[in-house]
Amino acid sequence: GASRRLWFKADGSMATVERASHGEYQLLYGWMLSPWWDVQVGARADLRRAAGSRATRAGAVIGLQGLAPGWFELEPSLFVTSGGNLSFDLTASYDLFLTQRLVLQPRLESSVSLKDDAEFGVGRGLSSTSFGMRTRYEIRREFGPYVGVVWERGYGRSAELARLAGESAGETMIVAGLRLWR
């Protein structure tokens, strides 16, 4: 029944100036822990391409997805790479319905890593946070394209790795995507 689900999550970015891109893909099996929370386990692959270099990392993910008090949607997860690096990611968002179909969604994402992963520009400790505002139009409840803006910032060792690579520790991005579920 609806108490067990298969999830596919994809998140990617592409630079408009340089030929650089980053993609994160997760295939997860989830089951209902309570009416408001799902447990999810599965696999994750990250792909990064930058000026003449490519990097890939893969591993296992375990996480939760659900509604916290106040109707905030939370997605905490642990990612263990095949190379043994452990990171903790947290996404928090809130759907503010402007109309029955038009949704404004503030979204905060944060990542903490136990070790450096220089190929991915990830430093140990609090590696990055991003804050975004998305506007989604739900053509149907299960199908909603969105556009928005995201402010992202690296910290500590991650900011240092970005500077060493000749990049900025922070950036502003325009995002567009599609939210689907069934």
MARDREN-957196 format. One record per residue (C-alpha): residue number from 1; z, y, x. Coordinates in Angstrom, 1 decimal. Layout:
N
@seq=NUM | up=Z | north=Y | east=X
...
! end
This chain:
182
@seq=1 | up=0.0 | north=0.0 | east=0.0
@seq=2 | up=0.5 | north=3.6 | east=1.0
@seq=3 | up=3.5 | north=2.7 | east=3.1
@seq=4 | up=1.2 | north=1.7 | east=6.0
@seq=5 | up=-1.6 | north=3.8 | east=7.4
@seq=6 | up=-4.1 | north=4.0 | east=10.2
@seq=7 | up=-4.3 | north=7.5 | east=11.8
@seq=8 | up=-6.9 | north=9.0 | east=14.0
@seq=9 | up=-6.1 | north=12.4 | east=15.6
@seq=10 | up=-8.5 | north=14.3 | east=17.7
@seq=11 | up=-8.0 | north=17.7 | east=19.4
@seq=12 | up=-10.4 | north=19.3 | east=21.8
@seq=13 | up=-11.4 | north=22.6 | east=23.5
@seq=14 | up=-14.5 | north=23.9 | east=25.3
@seq=15 | up=-14.7 | north=27.0 | east=27.4
@seq=16 | up=-17.4 | north=29.4 | east=26.5
@seq=17 | up=-17.8 | north=30.8 | east=30.0
@seq=18 | up=-17.3 | north=27.9 | east=32.3
@seq=19 | up=-18.5 | north=24.3 | east=31.6
@seq=20 | up=-15.0 | north=23.0 | east=31.1
@seq=21 | up=-13.7 | north=20.9 | east=28.2
@seq=22 | up=-10.6 | north=18.9 | east=27.2
@seq=23 | up=-10.2 | north=16.3 | east=24.5
@seq=24 | up=-7.2 | north=14.3 | east=23.3
@seq=25 | up=-7.7 | north=11.3 | east=21.0
@seq=26 | up=-5.1 | north=9.2 | east=19.4
@seq=27 | up=-5.4 | north=6.0 | east=17.3
@seq=28 | up=-2.1 | north=5.3 | east=15.6
@seq=29 | up=-0.6 | north=2.7 | east=13.2
@seq=30 | up=2.0 | north=4.3 | east=11.0
@seq=31 | up=4.5 | north=3.1 | east=8.4
@seq=32 | up=6.8 | north=4.9 | east=6.0
@seq=33 | up=10.3 | north=5.3 | east=7.3
@seq=34 | up=11.4 | north=7.4 | east=4.2
@seq=35 | up=9.5 | north=9.2 | east=1.5
@seq=36 | up=9.2 | north=12.2 | east=4.0
@seq=37 | up=8.7 | north=10.5 | east=7.4
@seq=38 | up=6.3 | north=8.1 | east=9.0
@seq=39 | up=6.7 | north=6.3 | east=12.3
@seq=40 | up=3.5 | north=6.1 | east=14.4
@seq=41 | up=2.7 | north=3.9 | east=17.4
@seq=42 | up=-0.6 | north=3.5 | east=19.2
@seq=43 | up=-2.9 | north=4.6 | east=22.0
@seq=44 | up=-3.9 | north=8.0 | east=23.4
@seq=45 | up=-6.7 | north=9.0 | east=25.7
@seq=46 | up=-7.2 | north=12.4 | east=27.4
@seq=47 | up=-10.5 | north=13.5 | east=28.9
@seq=48 | up=-10.9 | north=16.6 | east=31.0
@seq=49 | up=-14.0 | north=18.0 | east=32.5
@seq=50 | up=-14.1 | north=21.1 | east=34.8
@seq=51 | up=-16.4 | north=22.5 | east=37.5
@seq=52 | up=-17.9 | north=19.3 | east=38.9
@seq=53 | up=-14.9 | north=17.1 | east=38.2
@seq=54 | up=-13.8 | north=14.6 | east=35.5
@seq=55 | up=-10.4 | north=13.1 | east=34.8
@seq=56 | up=-9.2 | north=10.5 | east=32.3
@seq=57 | up=-5.8 | north=9.3 | east=31.4
@seq=58 | up=-4.7 | north=6.8 | east=28.8
@seq=59 | up=-1.5 | north=5.3 | east=27.5
@seq=60 | up=0.8 | north=4.5 | east=24.7
@seq=61 | up=2.3 | north=6.9 | east=22.0
@seq=62 | up=5.2 | north=6.6 | east=19.7
@seq=63 | up=6.1 | north=9.4 | east=17.4
@seq=64 | up=7.2 | north=10.6 | east=14.0
@seq=65 | up=5.4 | north=12.7 | east=11.4
@seq=66 | up=7.0 | north=14.3 | east=8.4
@seq=67 | up=8.7 | north=17.1 | east=6.6
@seq=68 | up=11.9 | north=18.7 | east=7.9
@seq=69 | up=14.2 | north=20.8 | east=5.6
@seq=70 | up=12.4 | north=24.0 | east=4.7
@seq=71 | up=9.1 | north=22.1 | east=4.3
@seq=72 | up=8.2 | north=22.4 | east=8.0
@seq=73 | up=5.9 | north=19.7 | east=9.1
@seq=74 | up=7.1 | north=18.2 | east=12.4
@seq=75 | up=5.3 | north=15.8 | east=14.8
@seq=76 | up=7.5 | north=14.8 | east=17.8
@seq=77 | up=5.9 | north=12.2 | east=20.1
@seq=78 | up=6.4 | north=10.4 | east=23.4
@seq=79 | up=3.3 | north=9.6 | east=25.6
@seq=80 | up=3.5 | north=7.2 | east=28.5
@seq=81 | up=0.4 | north=7.1 | east=30.6
@seq=82 | up=-0.8 | north=4.0 | east=32.4
@seq=83 | up=0.2 | north=5.8 | east=35.6
@seq=84 | up=3.8 | north=5.9 | east=34.5
@seq=85 | up=4.1 | north=9.6 | east=33.5
@seq=86 | up=6.2 | north=10.3 | east=30.5
@seq=87 | up=5.7 | north=13.4 | east=28.3
@seq=88 | up=7.2 | north=14.7 | east=25.1
@seq=89 | up=5.1 | north=16.7 | east=22.7
@seq=90 | up=6.3 | north=18.6 | east=19.6
@seq=91 | up=4.1 | north=20.2 | east=17.0
@seq=92 | up=5.7 | north=22.2 | east=14.1
@seq=93 | up=3.7 | north=23.8 | east=11.3
@seq=94 | up=4.2 | north=25.3 | east=7.9
@seq=95 | up=1.7 | north=25.6 | east=5.1
@seq=96 | up=1.8 | north=28.9 | east=3.2
@seq=97 | up=-0.4 | north=28.6 | east=0.1
@seq=98 | up=-2.0 | north=32.0 | east=-0.5
@seq=99 | up=-3.9 | north=30.5 | east=-3.5
@seq=100 | up=-4.1 | north=26.9 | east=-4.7
@seq=101 | up=-6.9 | north=26.3 | east=-2.1
@seq=102 | up=-6.4 | north=28.9 | east=0.6
@seq=103 | up=-3.7 | north=28.0 | east=3.1
@seq=104 | up=-2.3 | north=30.1 | east=6.0
@seq=105 | up=-0.7 | north=27.8 | east=8.6
@seq=106 | up=1.4 | north=29.1 | east=11.5
@seq=107 | up=1.6 | north=26.3 | east=14.2
@seq=108 | up=3.7 | north=25.9 | east=17.3
@seq=109 | up=3.0 | north=23.2 | east=19.9
@seq=110 | up=5.1 | north=22.5 | east=23.0
@seq=111 | up=4.9 | north=19.9 | east=25.8
@seq=112 | up=7.4 | north=18.7 | east=28.4
@seq=113 | up=6.4 | north=16.4 | east=31.3
@seq=114 | up=8.6 | north=14.4 | east=33.7
@seq=115 | up=6.1 | north=14.5 | east=36.6
@seq=116 | up=3.2 | north=16.5 | east=37.8
@seq=117 | up=-0.3 | north=15.4 | east=36.7
@seq=118 | up=-2.4 | north=17.9 | east=38.7
@seq=119 | up=-5.7 | north=16.5 | east=37.4
@seq=120 | up=-4.8 | north=17.7 | east=34.0
@seq=121 | up=-3.0 | north=20.9 | east=35.1
@seq=122 | up=0.3 | north=19.6 | east=33.8
@seq=123 | up=3.5 | north=20.3 | east=35.8
@seq=124 | up=6.9 | north=18.7 | east=35.5
@seq=125 | up=9.3 | north=20.4 | east=33.1
@seq=126 | up=8.2 | north=22.6 | east=30.2
@seq=127 | up=4.5 | north=22.6 | east=30.8
@seq=128 | up=3.0 | north=24.6 | east=28.0
@seq=129 | up=3.5 | north=26.1 | east=24.6
@seq=130 | up=1.0 | north=27.4 | east=22.1
@seq=131 | up=1.3 | north=29.4 | east=18.9
@seq=132 | up=-1.5 | north=29.6 | east=16.4
@seq=133 | up=-2.5 | north=30.9 | east=13.0
@seq=134 | up=-5.0 | north=28.9 | east=11.0
@seq=135 | up=-6.6 | north=29.6 | east=7.7
@seq=136 | up=-7.7 | north=26.5 | east=5.8
@seq=137 | up=-9.7 | north=26.3 | east=2.6
@seq=138 | up=-9.0 | north=23.0 | east=0.8
@seq=139 | up=-12.3 | north=22.2 | east=-0.9
@seq=140 | up=-10.3 | north=19.1 | east=-2.1
@seq=141 | up=-6.7 | north=18.3 | east=-1.1
@seq=142 | up=-8.0 | north=15.7 | east=1.4
@seq=143 | up=-10.8 | north=17.9 | east=2.9
@seq=144 | up=-10.2 | north=21.4 | east=4.4
@seq=145 | up=-12.1 | north=23.2 | east=7.0
@seq=146 | up=-10.1 | north=25.8 | east=9.0
@seq=147 | up=-10.5 | north=28.7 | east=11.5
@seq=148 | up=-7.8 | north=30.4 | east=13.5
@seq=149 | up=-6.6 | north=31.9 | east=16.7
@seq=150 | up=-4.3 | north=30.3 | east=19.3
@seq=151 | up=-2.3 | north=31.8 | east=22.1
@seq=152 | up=-1.5 | north=29.3 | east=24.8
@seq=153 | up=0.7 | north=29.6 | east=27.9
@seq=154 | up=1.6 | north=27.4 | east=30.8
@seq=155 | up=5.0 | north=27.6 | east=32.5
@seq=156 | up=6.6 | north=26.7 | east=35.8
@seq=157 | up=4.7 | north=24.1 | east=37.8
@seq=158 | up=1.8 | north=24.1 | east=35.2
@seq=159 | up=1.3 | north=27.9 | east=35.6
@seq=160 | up=1.3 | north=27.4 | east=39.4
@seq=161 | up=-1.3 | north=24.6 | east=39.1
@seq=162 | up=-3.5 | north=26.8 | east=36.9
@seq=163 | up=-3.3 | north=29.7 | east=39.5
@seq=164 | up=-4.1 | north=27.3 | east=42.3
@seq=165 | up=-7.2 | north=26.2 | east=40.4
@seq=166 | up=-8.2 | north=29.9 | east=40.0
@seq=167 | up=-7.4 | north=29.9 | east=36.3
@seq=168 | up=-5.0 | north=32.0 | east=34.2
@seq=169 | up=-1.6 | north=30.7 | east=33.1
@seq=170 | up=-2.3 | north=31.9 | east=29.6
@seq=171 | up=-5.2 | north=32.3 | east=27.3
@seq=172 | up=-6.3 | north=33.2 | east=23.7
@seq=173 | up=-8.7 | north=30.9 | east=21.9
@seq=174 | up=-10.6 | north=30.9 | east=18.6
@seq=175 | up=-10.3 | north=27.5 | east=16.9
@seq=176 | up=-12.2 | north=25.8 | east=14.1
@seq=177 | up=-11.9 | north=22.4 | east=12.7
@seq=178 | up=-11.6 | north=20.1 | east=9.8
@seq=179 | up=-8.5 | north=18.5 | east=8.3
@seq=180 | up=-9.3 | north=15.2 | east=6.6
@seq=181 | up=-7.0 | north=12.6 | east=5.2
@seq=182 | up=-7.1 | north=9.8 | east=2.7
! end
